Amino acid sequence: MSTAHPDRPTLRRELLAARRDFAASPAFQTAQAAIGAALRELLDQLEPELVGVYWPLPGEFDPGALPWSRALPFARREPAEMVYRRWDGGATTTQDECGIATATGAVVVPDVVLVPCVGFTREGFRLGYGGGYFDRWLAEHPGVTTIGLAWSAAETHFPVEAHDRALTLILTERELTAPD
């Protein structure tokens, strides 16, 4: 865990470099399996009707084939916004305006959303890629249960900004945390 870091772009680069190294290590598959098992157990308890998942970028936890109805985010650059589109779990043939695979189904609002974290704090705040898409979506949907998915080594400290939204839960390969 690093100390307080006021420069988010530098912190983001450091965390992404550490994640690339971790993803190339033998421990990565074990960690992936640990989060997967814990996530399925957690979702069994939550009994979601629709889970907002994400298309994993290199080094992120891959939510894979979950046995729940799912939706994928679609991000627009102008205006900067994100919506979820229903996804049947099949191969994706479309990308959003950020170049990330997405679905073409109807726009929906999931009741549980899985949120990838480049970094996270013990208080439930996440550091993402810097676009603010998830924070804007979460601000518009305050009743949604949010589960940040991260590797335990990504726990850090950073100044919380006005637009940051705390997640409901953070799940790593080591623990489930419910921030205060």
N, C-alpha and C positions, 0 to 999 in steps of 0.2 A: 504494500500500500504506500503510495507516495504522499508527500506533504502537500500543503495547500499550493495551488498552482494558478496564478491569475491569468495566464495566457492560454486561453482555450485552444487556439489552433496548434500551438506547440504541444500541449498535453494530448490533443487528439492524435497528432502524428506519432508521439511516443507510444501511446496505447495501441495504435494500429500496428506499429512495428513489433511491439511485444506480442500482439495477437497473431501476426504472421509467423513469428518464431514458434509460438505455442502450437499453431495449426500444423506445423511441420514436424512436431514432436510425437513420440509414441503415446504420450499422455492424452493427446487430443481425442482419439476415438473412445477412450475410457471415459473422459469427461462428457463427450457427446452422449454416450449411453446413459450416464448418470443423470444428466439433465432430462433426457428423453423419458426415462422411467419416472422421475419425480414429477415431470410435467403431466404425464398421463394420469398419475394418481391425483394430482391437484385438480385437473380438469374433471375427473370422475366426481370429485367432491363438489365442484362448482356447478356441474351439470349445465353447461352453456347451450343455448339454442344455436348460436352462430359464433364461431371463433375467427377473429381477425388475425391472420398469420402474416408472414412476410416472406418474400423470396430471398433466401440467404445469400449474402455477399461473401466473398472468401474469408474464411476464419470465423464466421458467425455460426451459432448453433443452427442446425437445420431442423426446423419443426417437422419436416417430412410428411408422411401420410398419417394424419390424425383421424380417428374414427368419428369426427364431428363435422357438421356442415361448416364450410370455411369461406372466407373472403380474403382477397388480396388488395393491398393499397394501390391506388393510382394517383401519382403526383403530377400536378401541373406546375409549370414554372411561372406563367403569367396568366392570371394572378396566381401567386404561390399558394397552393391549396392541395389538400389530399382528400380523397374519398375512398371508400372500400367498395369493391365489386365482387359479387358472388362468384365463387370459383368451384368448379366440379372436381378439382384435384388432378385433372388431366394435364397434358403438355400445354405449356403456354406458347402462344404464337404472337403475342403483342408485348410491347414495352411501353412504359409510361414516359413522360417527357424528361425524366432523369436517366433513362436508359435501363430501367430495372423491369424484369419480367412481371407481367400483371395479367389479370383476367379481363374478360369482356362482358361478364354478366351484369345484371342489374345493380345499381347503386344501393347499398344496404348499410345498416348500422349494427355491427356486431355487439353482443353483450359482454364478451371477453375479448381483449386485444393483447396479442403477444407483441412486445416491443423490443427490438434489438438494441443492445447497449454497447457503445464503444467503451464507455466508462460509466460508473455509477457511484453514488454516495450511500452511506449507511442510512441517510435520511430519505432515500427513495428517489433522488433526482438522477437523471441520466444525462450523459454526454453522448450525443449522436454525431451525425456527419456535418452538422452545422447549417442545415437548410431550414430547420424549424418546423418541418411538416408534421411530425408527430405532436409536438407541443401545440400547434394551432388546432389540430384535430381534437386533441384531448380537451382543450379549452372549450371547444364547441360541444363536447359530449361528456360532461362531468360525471354522469352516473355509470359510466362503463368501467368494468373491472379491468385494470391494466396489470399485466405481468411482464416485468422487465426480464429479459433473458441475457445473461452475461457470464463470462468466465470469472471466477473468483479473483484472479490476478488483476482484473480491471477495476476493482474497488479503489477509489481515489477521493480526493477533495478538490472542489473548485467552487468559486463564488457562484451562488445561485442568483440568476437574473430574473427580472420581472416576468418574462415570458415562460420560464421553466415551470413545468407541471410535475408534481410528485407522482410516482407510480403507486399503485395499490400494493403490489408485492414485487420483490426481486428474487429471482431463482437463479442460482449458480449450481455448478456441479457439486458444491459442498453443502449448500444450505438454502432454505427458503426464509426470506426476511420480510416481515411486515413492518414497514417504517412507521414511526409514530405520527 
